[in-house]
Amino acid sequence: MLAPIRHYVRDSLQAPDPTCLQEIRAFYYRTVASCSEERDQYADVIVSDHLNIEQVVAFNLANIPDDAEETYGACWKFLECLEKHLPRPTTLTLAISNIVENSSTWTLKANCLLTLARLYDTLSQLVEASQAFQAAEALYLTAGDQPSPSSDTSARLTRSSIFIAPIAPILAQLAYEGSSTSLLVL
């Protein structure tokens, strides 16, 4: 929500009904779940409401409700939709990084990180892509959850590694040195 509207709502209106907020969340999550590679009505909603959807997902990641799997699924699916229909940097990076890691969240967080790595790769933010990919890979190993060769996760992991693995040592060194120089990949 844009800042002037947010301030007006906060100062002038009563707090929204929690049921209304749950309905908004459910609508956005259904829309994200229905998003495909084609530019359809679901993609149009995501493109037009991407900032609001991002805020709903970030809020739910920070305050994980009882249906955590649905929230994590909405997160990586939203990132996938951004990559396909509106590639842009996201504020979900911090929310994903702040997910408390335990045995029930390792694979779910890894899925979010892997999709985040793909988005960064699309945006040519290779250092960030490499960091997210390596964090996802470590979580998959920690969980002992090696994706099966036919799974969607395995396909995303393989596609990411094809792009990132050859230059990962260079990217890691740049990240370690805190270099702000950009890479020119020919």
Residue pairs with C-beta under 8 A, 6 or more apart in sequence:
1 9
1 51
1 52
1 55
2 51
24 56
25 56
25 60
28 49
28 52
28 53
28 56
28 57
28 74
29 70
29 74
31 42
31 45
31 46
31 53
32 42
32 46
32 53
32 74
32 77
32 78
32 81
33 73
33 74
33 77
34 42
35 42
35 43
35 46
35 77
35 80
35 81
35 84
35 85
36 42
36 43
37 84
39 85
43 81
43 84
43 85
46 53
46 78
46 81
46 82
46 85
46 86
47 85
47 86
50 82
50 86
50 88
53 78
54 78
54 90
54 91
54 92
57 71
57 74
57 75
57 78
57 92
57 95
58 91
58 92
58 95
60 71
60 74
61 71
61 72
61 75
61 92
61 95
61 96
61 98
61 99
62 95
62 98
64 71
65 71
68 104
68 105
68 108
69 108
72 105
72 108
72 109
72 111
72 112
73 108
73 111
75 92
75 95
75 96
75 112
75 115
76 111
76 112
76 114
76 115
77 115
78 92
79 90
79 92
79 112
79 115
79 116
79 118
79 119
80 115
80 118
82 88
82 90
82 119
83 115
83 118
83 119
83 122
87 119
87 122
87 123
88 123
89 123
89 125
90 116
90 119
92 112
92 116
93 116
93 128
93 132
96 109
96 112
96 113
96 116
99 105
99 108
99 109
99 112
101 109
101 139
103 143
106 139
106 140
106 142
106 143
106 145
107 139
107 140
107 143
107 145
109 139
110 135
110 136
110 137
110 139
110 140
110 143
110 145
111 136
111 153
113 132
113 133
113 135
113 136
113 139
114 132
114 133
114 136
114 153
114 156
114 157
114 160
115 156
116 132
117 129
117 130
117 132
117 133
117 136
117 160
117 164
118 129
118 156
118 159
118 160
120 126
120 128
120 129
120 132
121 129
121 160
121 163
121 164
126 164
126 167
126 171
126 183
126 185
127 171
127 174
127 175
127 183
129 160
129 163
129 164
129 171
130 164
130 167
130 168
130 171
130 172
130 175
131 171
131 175
133 160
133 161
133 164
133 168
134 168
134 172
136 157
136 160
137 157
140 146
140 147
140 157
147 153
147 154
147 157
148 154
164 171
167 183
167 185
170 183
171 183
174 181
174 183
